[in-house]
Amino acid sequence: PYSVNGVTVTVGGILAQGYGVALASGLAALYQVAIQVPAGLADGDYQVLAGLSGQQSAAGAILTVQG
């Protein structure tokens, strides 16, 4: 599998620990990113943003955290 180094992901503005990035099997230009949700986030909806080489993903992805 092809992987990409240097990807960052924030959840609610907090940097998330990344575990891996890989090209999704059978899909052109779609990457899967494995992260750990930052500890201490209260229940709620948080914006998720990914970045690579100074470029940032579009806003709009939301992750719901429930303890």
Helices and strands as residue ranges (DSSP letters): E 8-11, E 14-15, E 17-23, E 31-36, E 44-52, E 55-56, E 62-65
